[in-house]
Amino acid sequence: MITELMTMAQDAAAHAPAAADAFPLGRGLVAGLAGLGAALGVGMIGSKAAEAVGRNPGAFGNILTMGIIGMALAEGLGIIAFFAVK
């Protein structure tokens, strides 16, 4: 079973350059969507964090920490997608 999976992975890797050449706009589109997704994620996290602090100002430190971690993860996924496209 493992050898079958390895063979399938090698076959897919052999066909990947041909697919990338067939759709030259595909890479740019994927990179743009990755950036859009990261920006939307950071915006949503920021707005919800501000809303949470407005409701409970005493939890500012905890909300700030969770917000920064969430934003870093969203940006990290966007950056990984940019590098995966190239």
N, C-alpha and C positions, 0 to 999 in steps of 0.2 A: 504494500500500500504506500509506503514512504517513497519507494522508487517511482511509483506512478505519479505521485505528487511532484517529485523532483523533475520528472520528464515534462509534466504539464507546465511547471514554472519555467523551464528552459524554452519550451515552445512559445510561451507567451512573451518571454523576453526577446525572442528572435523576431516576433511580429510587431513589437512595440515601435521600433524606428519607422517601419513602413506606415503604421497608423499615424504617427506624429507628422510625417511628411505629407500625408494625404489631407490633413486638416491643419494648415499653418496658423489659422486663427484660434485653434483650440487651446493652445498653451496660454495665449494672452487672455482668453476668456476665462480659463480656469484660474489664472493669477488674479484677475479682476474680481471674480466671485469670492476668492479666498480673502482678498482685502476687504471686500464688502461685508463678508461674514464676520471677520474680526472686528471691523468698525462697529457693526450693529451689536455684537456681543459686548464690547466695551461700553458703548452708549447705554445699553440696557442695564448693565451692572451698575454704572454710575448713577443712573436715574433712580434705580431701586435703592441704592445705598443712601442717596440723599433723602429719599422718601422715608426710609427706615430711621435715619437720624432725626428727621422732623417729628416722627411719631414717638421716638424714645431717645432723647438727647443723652441720657446717661450711658447708653451702650455705644457711644461714638467710637471708642477704641476698638472694640470687637468688630463693629461693622466696617471700620476702616481697614482693619487687617484682612477680613474676609473679602472685601471689595478689591483690595490690591492683589490678593492671590487670584481671584477670579479674573481680573483684567490681565494679569500676567499669563494665565493659562489661555485666555482667548487670543491674545497677541501671539503667544508661542505657536498656537495652531496655525495662525495666519502666516507666520514666518516659515514654518515647516512646509506649508503648502506652496509658498513661493519657491522654496528651494527644490521641492519635489517636481515642480513643473519644468525646471531647467534641466 
